[in-house]
Amino acid sequence: MKKSRCLNCGMKFDSQKLKKEHKKEFPSNNCKEVKGGEEEMEEQEQVKRKSPIEKVEKIIVPKEQAKIEWRKYCELLKKRQDRHLKIMKESMYFAKQGKALLNVYEVMKKAGLNKNNEPRLAIARADINEVLFRKKDTGTGIFEMEQGYSRSGWSTDVDLPQETFKVHWKRQTNEDGIESRWQIENEKIKTKVPLIPADLMPEGDLKNYYILWEVKSWEMLPEVKDPFLLKRISQNMFVILGAWDITELERAIVGGLT
């Protein structure tokens, strides 16, 4: 049998007999063995150690199934022009090429916030150097691609739904220590956007592409772990076109961009 151990006291077992004897001897300790053995324990530990970007859940449709679905939506769109049908057609188009998709709303929700109540992940258009995250009430916020009241790129923002994060953003306080009802403390935070490596550089205008990455600390350089290059399909759906590790050279270049 595979080696297993007691989750309560850590004792290892090489046989079913030893496990049974241990459970009889220490019933009050609620000792119990790991059913899958040492290999499963190690696998569980590896999952725990994964970073938020490594835990991103991908939506994968088998290529043959996607081909069939894509043809169906092509036919439907000859008769109708519903927006959701167009989104499904485009999703199946990429899926039949073997591309994975992701729902950025769910990705952000599962990644959550860091110890400073800042998003662990960020998403930005691939053509900008910095992205701003503006906190909003009811546990939400918006990734703004351009800044200022006259900004023209508002339609490319990623506006998260209510209660994406389980948080009540801390409010500003006045000289008497009274908390503001509406004004959020550090309402706007920003971070640098990673560079796309040459082998993943897409054709055409970079405004049509996005990057999703882990932010170790806002106002700082991007984390080195596996950013995703994305293409947007709808407000929340994106296609994953590639992933890479950020090099120290890329971090140095990003740090000098304004």
Buried (B, 14 or more C-beta within 10 A) or exposed (E): EEBBBBEEEEBEBEEEEBBEEBBEEBEEEEBBBBEEBEEEBEEEEEEEEEBBBEEBEEBEBEEEEBBEBBEBBEEBBEEEEEEEBBBBBBBBBBBBEEBBBBBBBBBBBBBBBBEEBBBBBBBBBBBBEBBBBBBBEEBBBBBBBBBEEEEEBEEBBBBBEEEBBEBEBEBBEEEEEEEEEEEBEEBEBBBBBBBBBEEEEBEEEBEBBBBBBBBBEBEEBBBBBBBBBBBBBBEBBBBBBBBBEBEEEBBEEBEEEE
